[in-house]
């Protein structure tokens, strides 16, 4: 199907937009899949505490 336009956002675009909504000092539960990508896009200088689905707190950079 050449010539068809892609509709919607990519996984990275969705993660990037979600990361912008995370306030400084927030605790964030990272789910599996796209939610894992969100951590990659949190703006520099913003302090965020991550919680993973397996119950670990304070993981990540």
C-alpha positions as CSV (number, residue, x, y, z in Angstrom):
1,X,0.0,0.0,0.0
2,X,2.3,2.7,-1.1
3,X,1.3,6.3,-0.9
4,X,-0.9,5.9,2.3
5,X,-0.3,8.3,5.1
6,X,0.4,7.1,8.6
7,X,-2.3,8.1,11.1
8,X,-1.6,8.9,14.7
9,X,1.6,9.2,16.6
10,X,4.6,6.8,16.9
11,X,5.4,5.2,20.2
12,X,8.3,7.6,20.8
13,X,6.0,10.6,20.0
14,X,3.4,9.4,22.5
15,X,6.1,8.9,25.2
16,X,7.7,12.3,24.6
17,X,4.3,14.1,25.0
18,X,3.5,12.1,28.1
19,X,6.9,13.0,29.7
20,X,6.2,16.7,29.3
21,X,3.2,16.3,31.7
22,X,5.3,14.8,34.5
23,X,5.9,17.6,37.1
24,X,9.2,18.0,38.9
25,X,9.4,15.8,42.0
26,X,6.7,13.4,40.8
27,X,6.6,9.7,41.6
28,X,6.0,7.8,38.4
29,X,4.8,4.2,38.0
30,X,6.4,2.8,34.8
31,X,4.3,0.2,33.2
32,X,5.3,-2.2,30.4
33,X,5.7,-1.0,26.8
34,X,5.2,2.7,25.9
35,X,5.3,3.8,29.6
36,X,8.9,2.5,29.8
37,X,9.8,4.9,27.0
38,X,8.5,7.9,28.9
39,X,11.6,7.9,31.2
40,X,13.7,8.5,28.1
41,X,12.0,11.8,27.4
42,X,11.6,13.5,30.8
43,X,13.2,16.9,30.4
44,X,16.8,17.4,31.7
45,X,16.9,18.9,35.2
46,X,13.5,17.5,36.2
47,X,13.7,15.2,39.3
48,X,11.4,12.2,39.0
49,X,11.3,9.1,41.2
50,X,10.5,6.0,39.2
51,X,8.5,3.0,40.4
52,X,8.6,-0.2,38.3
53,X,5.8,-2.7,37.9
54,X,7.8,-5.3,39.8
55,X,7.7,-3.1,42.9
56,X,11.2,-1.5,42.9
57,X,11.3,2.1,43.9
58,X,14.0,4.6,42.8
59,X,15.2,2.8,39.7
60,X,16.7,4.5,36.7
61,X,18.9,7.6,36.1
